[in-house]
């Protein structure tokens, strides 16, 4: 089985840089950073057992499916194929990192209200687009909610589909088109979840009236439970991810010729409250705390 990473850090960081007036590092920097992540994960899961799926492959593949004659397209994914209207949804946890289920992205209306608006704009039938179908439970709940508003999901287009999730939707008689298919995986992780401070990194922490993320590493989140990192590797892997994140933010600062402060971030890492601190310094302190 493979450990699968869907690449996205340059996309989410690029959008943030454009909005905040920073400069995105060059292509070769991301190539090297990803190679280091790939090699480290292989040291945990074994040589040849790590797949890093490029964003370009997913974007091109999804776009090709959508080009075919179709009806209204509604995306759950805002990275590879954003749409208007969309369903803005993500995984959430409470302050103790206990799973709080699916909820709206920070700053967006409750999912039910989003669905009501889609019902008004896209009557009868739609095609849903998602980045990854893992268990299929989340997208199945959305399909059921849409059905309550008499919106039928004709089919689902996804970047990556895992066997169990595909089977789950087939039982609901939903056709799925996917760019990449894996019968089974050790896990499938969005790349950004290992880089604290990036937009949409980790799970949204609810109950704080702020866009706070619990990334999939210590001391912010649960790398064993959320990313299938073996317990004997969680500490060293978390330190590695922090070092990678520091390297990434240092490169942004270097190319932009200005510091990145916590207050500049769209999603702030859990537990970091000093908004005037540089993100690099905050991550170094986090490393000391592990």
QUIPE-V332948 format. One record per backbone hydrogen bond with DSSP energy under -1.0 kcal/mol. NH is the residue of the N-H (numbers start at 0). CO is the residue of the C=O. If there is no record, write none. Layout:
nh:NH co:CO
nh:NH co:CO
//
This chain:
nh:2 co:48
nh:3 co:186
nh:4 co:50
nh:5 co:188
nh:6 co:52
nh:11 co:7
nh:12 co:8
nh:13 co:9
nh:14 co:10
nh:15 co:11
nh:16 co:12
nh:17 co:13
nh:18 co:14
nh:19 co:15
nh:20 co:16
nh:21 co:16
nh:29 co:25
nh:30 co:26
nh:31 co:27
nh:32 co:28
nh:33 co:29
nh:34 co:30
nh:35 co:31
nh:36 co:32
nh:37 co:33
nh:38 co:34
nh:39 co:35
nh:40 co:36
nh:41 co:37
nh:42 co:38
nh:44 co:40
nh:45 co:41
nh:48 co:45
nh:50 co:2
nh:52 co:4
nh:57 co:53
nh:58 co:54
nh:59 co:55
nh:60 co:56
nh:61 co:57
nh:62 co:58
nh:63 co:59
nh:64 co:60
nh:65 co:61
nh:66 co:62
nh:73 co:126
nh:75 co:128
nh:86 co:74
nh:89 co:102
nh:91 co:100
nh:92 co:203
nh:93 co:97
nh:96 co:93
nh:99 co:91
nh:102 co:89
nh:107 co:104
nh:113 co:109
nh:114 co:110
nh:115 co:111
nh:116 co:112
nh:117 co:113
nh:118 co:114
nh:119 co:115
nh:120 co:116
nh:121 co:117
nh:124 co:122
nh:125 co:151
nh:126 co:71
nh:127 co:154
nh:128 co:73
nh:129 co:156
nh:132 co:159
nh:139 co:135
nh:140 co:136
nh:141 co:137
nh:142 co:138
nh:143 co:139
nh:144 co:140
nh:145 co:141
nh:146 co:142
nh:147 co:143
nh:148 co:145
nh:149 co:146
nh:150 co:145
nh:151 co:123
nh:153 co:125
nh:155 co:174
nh:156 co:127
nh:157 co:176
nh:158 co:129
nh:159 co:130
nh:160 co:179
nh:161 co:132
nh:162 co:181
nh:164 co:133
nh:165 co:161
nh:166 co:162
nh:167 co:163
nh:168 co:164
nh:169 co:165
nh:170 co:166
nh:172 co:169
nh:173 co:168
nh:176 co:155
nh:178 co:157
nh:179 co:158
nh:181 co:160
nh:185 co:1
nh:188 co:3
nh:190 co:5
nh:192 co:189
nh:193 co:190
nh:194 co:191
nh:197 co:194
nh:200 co:197
nh:202 co:213
nh:203 co:90
nh:204 co:211
nh:205 co:92
nh:211 co:209
nh:212 co:267
nh:213 co:202
nh:215 co:192
nh:216 co:214
nh:219 co:216
nh:220 co:216
nh:225 co:221
nh:226 co:222
nh:228 co:222
nh:232 co:229
nh:236 co:232
nh:237 co:233
nh:238 co:234
nh:239 co:235
nh:240 co:236
nh:241 co:237
nh:242 co:238
nh:243 co:239
nh:244 co:240
nh:245 co:241
nh:246 co:242
nh:247 co:243
nh:248 co:244
nh:249 co:245
nh:250 co:246
nh:251 co:247
nh:252 co:248
nh:253 co:249
nh:254 co:250
nh:255 co:251
nh:256 co:252
nh:257 co:252
nh:261 co:276
nh:262 co:274
nh:263 co:260
nh:264 co:261
nh:267 co:210
nh:269 co:212
nh:271 co:268
nh:274 co:272
nh:276 co:273
nh:278 co:259
nh:281 co:277
nh:282 co:278
nh:283 co:279
nh:284 co:280
nh:285 co:281
nh:286 co:282
nh:287 co:283
nh:288 co:284
//
